Amino acid sequence: MSKNDNKIITEAKEYVTELFKEQLPDNLLYHNLSHTNEVAEISQELGEISELADKDMEVLQLAAWFHDTGYIKKYNGHEAESIKYAKEFLEGKSYDKEGIDEVERLIKSTIRGHEPKDLVEEILNDADMAHLGRKRFFRKGELLRVELENYLDESYSELDWEKKQYQFLIDNQFITQAAKEEYGKRRVKNIKKQRKNIVKARKVTTRTQTGKDLGRGIDTLYRANYRTHINLSAIADGKANMMISINTIMISVIVTLSGASLSLSKSYIVENMRFTVPILILLVGALASVVFAVMSARPKVTSKEIDYDKVDKNKISLLYFGNFLGIPRKQFVNYLNELKEDQERLYDSMSLDIYNLGEVLKEKYRLLTISYNIFMTGLTLTVLAFIIIFIYTNAS
């Protein structure tokens, strides 16, 4: 029996075609009229090879045409909606109840995980999965990927999708002998090709995650930023050392001269009391200034408990020496190995490290600023005190 000679099948084809054109969502790029037409053609082909009876061939063709109509109403669980469309159409054509029940049974057999119970169910399932053994498998796969991303708001990386496709090829095999002979060899070739696709996708993913495809701009940015922080730290230490040198020399000279003058005579000390206040101001100012300069320049190594949950969430960078001192060496090495494989985490850790360096610099410059302010204030007060005492003494 030719499909074209069967009136009910011809009418079903026209009905489904019109239904899909009018009501099928545009974002269904895989489960559409093209796929349905393909399943109907292949099911007829496999049915003829398997020498199905006319009635079995008829219900098989009807089920093939209606098996995806439910996508018009819902994506997951569409089979129940497909059965409603089939029943409504067939009852409107006064189709026999036994035939309607058979069509319903066949549509239910396409549910994922269902084990086909007879040859007709096996043929319909093989026809629905025929693209596994055709060259168009990869093109169809891309359409399905776009459909899932647009319709179900799912997102896949290149590697994840290639793995998903490979698993799909492995998990689904042809059941009927006719399908094995027609599509089995090509399915094996597709599996081999999919393995190569996974290798390629893994290489691309690795290059992307490690930043090799971003060019040198991003690396230059971080390198320049690190160099700037190191230079600023060196400048701060240089300024601190200068303040330490100046103030320690001043303190040494003041203490030495004061000690020498005190050892001469009491009368000399009394006569020179007018110099005591300026000298004390200068001495105290120099001491306070040198204390803050030393605090700015001195090394500070801290070791604190690390919250590993924050490390995993990339809220703490172990690149900063103040953090990684609190963990075992092996765990730190493992952390660096993970960064090698994850571009986003690597750059986030470097960003946090730069931020931590900035906080250290902030504290250095804060203490250094206090040291300079004290030094400047001490000198100013010393000169003012000396001038005031000098004028007052001479006026008296």
Summary of the structure (lengths in Angstrom):
residues: 396
radius of gyration: 42.0
end to end distance: 136.4
largest distance: 137.8
contacts: 1151
relative contact order: 0.07
helix: 78%
strand: 0%
